[in-house]
């Protein structure tokens, strides 16, 4: 007897895959879309992305953190610099959920390392060591040498010991790693390990002060300008010189340059104040949170506002491109302002 067969109904067509929440949030910003486009065909560091996007490095770093948290981006270390790339399979994941990501090639000024399998054309030329803008950019052809790696390891160990009981080793490592990335534009490449140690230490100290795990013995003053290469450097050095330990001073830039203005260094040297070992530092949330007084100079609204702090904006000429004679006048103006501020913060004893 012939058995009747029951037809198995065909499976319904698969519904479109829902967009994961973390992906939707990560790519909800047009700038982050542009970053994924750039990283689809090459690996780039923050300095290169900042130049391609014409955006400040701190903002680029923020967006990269969001993309990394969403599992779209990973890092690769070469010498002193951290390079970012899309995670393996990220393009497939994006195509399945959000559509194909365009792979438009950036301009030929970027330092490129072609991603295997990318369909975009090869670069026309690599970034020169000293581009027209004056900011040195790294090459990616040499891994971090053993001596440099050992230097960073010792720095992490020293900071972990200094902040024992306050921050975990993982937190110290994260701050050092981020400092390497944020200071990658420093002109004096040989000093980057020293700069990283000093900058990481200041960030960790500021964070501990803001969280109340380190007591503040004296008032904290933060000077902020655009490049942290002139006005804020002079103001910080002058206040530190006059305060003699009665005030702790920091300085930072909303878009830090690659070195302190040589005319500024010369003008301060005339007064016996040495800025030759200083370097431009990026403005961080930790610095602002730890400060009691925040003095801005020409950086607009780049500085975040926290309640309970004193904010002032000093209108001063920018020493960038000015001869030493003009820088002297700015220095003298700053000196008068700094001494008046010191008298308010630490009144003279009768």
Secondary structure by P-SEA (a helix, b strand, c coil): cbbbbbbcccccccccccccaaaaaaaccaaaaaaaaaaccbbbcaaaaaaaacccaaaaaaaaaaaaaaccccccccccbbbbbcccaaaaaaaaccccccccccccccccccccccccccccccccccccccbbbbbccccccaaaaaaaaaaaaaaaaaacccccaaaaaaaaaaaaaaacccccccaaaaaaaaaaaaaaaaaaaaaccccccbbbbbbbccccccaaaaaaaaaaaaacccbbbbbbbccccccccaaaaaaaaaaccccccbbbbcccaaaaaaccbbbbccccccccccccbbbbbbbbcccccccaaaaaaaaaaaaaaaaaaaaaaccccc
